[in-house]
């Protein structure tokens, strides 16, 4: 059995890979930052270099 430790941020437009241990968990999904977890209601982008999520 292989344990998953990294996965893509659940934000549809985000390109970040996130460590499950460090991720923000909302509604059983894993996000790289609070802005992504909130659906970018108050913030655009996640602030991570090279990512263009909205």
C-alpha positions as CSV (number, residue, x, y, z in Angstrom):
1,X,0.0,0.0,0.0
2,X,1.3,3.5,-0.9
3,X,0.6,6.4,1.4
4,X,-0.3,9.7,-0.4
5,X,1.6,12.6,1.2
6,X,1.3,15.3,-1.6
7,X,-1.6,16.2,-3.8
8,X,-2.8,19.1,-6.0
9,X,-4.5,22.0,-4.3
10,X,-8.3,21.5,-4.5
11,X,-8.7,25.0,-6.0
12,X,-9.6,24.3,-9.6
13,X,-7.3,27.0,-11.1
14,X,-4.4,26.5,-8.7
15,X,-1.3,24.6,-9.9
16,X,0.3,24.1,-6.5
17,X,1.1,20.7,-4.9
18,X,0.4,20.6,-1.2
19,X,1.6,18.4,1.6
20,X,-1.4,16.8,3.2
21,X,0.3,17.4,6.6
22,X,0.6,21.1,6.0
23,X,-2.5,21.7,3.9
24,X,-5.6,23.7,5.0
25,X,-8.5,21.2,5.0
26,X,-12.0,22.4,4.2
27,X,-14.9,20.2,3.4
28,X,-12.6,17.1,3.1
29,X,-10.4,18.8,0.5
30,X,-6.9,20.0,0.8
31,X,-5.7,23.6,-0.1
32,X,-2.3,25.3,-0.3
33,X,-3.5,28.5,1.4
34,X,-6.5,30.1,3.1
35,X,-7.3,32.2,-0.1
36,X,-7.8,29.0,-2.1
37,X,-9.8,27.4,0.7
38,X,-12.1,30.4,0.8
39,X,-12.7,30.3,-3.0
40,X,-10.8,33.6,-3.5
41,X,-13.6,35.6,-2.1
42,X,-11.4,38.4,-0.8
43,X,-8.0,37.6,-2.4
44,X,-6.9,36.8,-5.9
45,X,-4.1,34.2,-6.4
46,X,-2.4,32.1,-3.8
47,X,0.9,34.1,-3.8
48,X,3.0,31.1,-4.7
49,X,5.6,31.7,-7.4
50,X,4.5,30.6,-10.8
51,X,0.9,29.9,-9.9
52,X,-1.8,31.9,-11.6
53,X,-4.9,30.8,-9.7
54,X,-7.9,33.2,-9.4
